[in-house]
Structures are given as structure tokens and as C-alpha cells.
């Protein structure tokens, strides 16, 4: 198996294995970019439990997640296997209340 196949398998199993996954630069405790930090703050504010995956640890992973989602930027938020979006989309959904509603309806946070 190629590194690309291994990376795609890792991404797929991570997304399917957890309710909320954030592919980000850095960790939830120490984000390495403002966009990742913003999404971490939103998720923490909503009380969501999530897994943060640091794409800076592995270039194959950093490029692989962009291929997986067909989305060019990081961070990337997944809820129940579904790609939600990056920092701008998460911020807009949070400000409109749509994100809280969606996470509540998915059963991953309490209303």
C-alpha cells in the first residue's frame, strides 16, 4: 500500500470513528494558526467533545485531508462523518446559531 492509501485510510477511519473531528494546525490545547484557534474556541464554547488531528505532524496527512474533502484549506471540521467546512463556514454557522442547532440535532451536544 502506498503512503497515500494509508493516509486516506487513516483519515477515513478517524472521521468514521469519532462524532466530531477537527483536522487542524496544532492541537486543541495549542492551536498553531488563528483559523484553527477560532474553530477550537467555537467547539469549546458549545461544549462539544471532539478529536483534534494535527496536520503539521505529517505532510502526507496535510495534503491528504485536502484531497479527501476536496477542500483546499485547513482547519476542516467533520461531524458524524459529514464535512462541515473550514473556519469561515464554522464561524458563520456559529454566529447564525445554525452550528449549535446542527450539533444538537446530531446528538453530539446538549441543547
C-alpha positions in Angstrom: 0.0 0.0 0.0 1.2 3.5 -0.8 1.6 6.2 1.8 -1.4 8.0 0.1 -3.6 4.9 0.6 -2.5 4.6 4.2 -3.2 8.3 4.8 -6.7 8.1 3.2 -7.5 5.0 5.3 -6.3 6.8 8.5 -8.4 9.9 7.6 -11.5 7.8 6.8 -11.3 5.7 9.9 -10.7 8.7 12.1 -13.7 10.5 10.7 -15.9 7.4 11.0 -14.6 6.6 14.4 -15.5 9.8 16.2 -18.6 12.0 16.3 -16.6 15.3 15.8 -13.2 15.5 14.2 -11.2 18.7 13.6 -8.2 18.5 11.2 -6.2 21.4 12.3 -2.8 23.1 12.6 -1.6 22.3 16.1 -3.6 20.7 18.9 -6.8 21.9 20.6 -4.6 22.8 23.6 -2.2 24.7 21.4 -3.5 25.7 18.0 -0.8 26.8 15.6 -2.9 29.2 13.5 -5.7 31.7 14.0 -8.2 29.8 11.9 -7.7 26.5 13.8 -7.8 28.5 17.1 -11.2 30.0 16.1 -12.8 26.6 15.4 -11.4 25.3 18.7 -12.9 28.2 20.6 -16.3 27.7 18.9 -16.3 24.0 19.7 -15.2 24.6 23.3 -17.8 27.3 23.7 -20.5 24.9 22.5 -19.3 22.2 24.9 -18.6 19.8 22.1 -16.3 16.8 22.6 -14.1 16.4 19.6 -10.8 14.9 18.4 -8.2 17.3 17.1 -5.8 15.9 14.5 -2.6 17.9 14.0 -1.9 18.0 10.2 1.5 19.7 10.9 2.9 16.4 12.1 2.7 14.7 8.7 2.9 16.3 5.2 1.0 13.3 3.7 -1.8 13.9 6.2 -1.8 17.7 5.5 -2.2 17.1 1.8 -4.3 14.0 2.1 -7.1 15.7 4.0 -7.4 18.3 1.3 -7.8 15.5 -1.3 -10.2 13.6 1.0 -12.6 16.6 1.3 -11.8 18.3 -2.0 -11.4 21.4 0.2 -8.1 23.4 -0.1 -7.7 24.8 3.4 -7.2 23.7 7.0 -8.9 23.5 9.5 -11.6 21.1 8.4 -14.5 20.1 10.7 -16.4 16.8 10.4 -19.5 15.9 12.3 -20.8 12.3 12.2 -18.8 11.7 9.1 -20.0 14.8 7.3 -17.7 17.6 6.2 -19.0 20.8 7.7 -16.3 23.3 6.4 -13.4 25.4 7.4 -13.1 28.4 9.8 -15.2 30.9 7.8 -18.1 28.4 7.5 -17.9 27.3 11.1 -17.8 31.0 12.3 -20.8 31.9 10.1 -22.8 28.8 11.3 -21.9 29.6 14.9 -23.0 33.3 14.6 -26.3 32.4 13.0 -27.0 29.6 15.6 -27.0 27.0 12.8 -24.0 25.2 14.2 -25.5 24.7 17.6 -28.7 23.5 16.1 -26.9 21.1 13.8 -24.8 19.7 16.6 -27.8 19.3 18.9 -29.8 17.6 16.2 -26.9 15.2 15.6 -26.9 14.4 19.3 -23.3 15.5 19.8 -24.0 18.4 22.2 -26.9 19.1 24.5 -29.3 21.9 23.8 
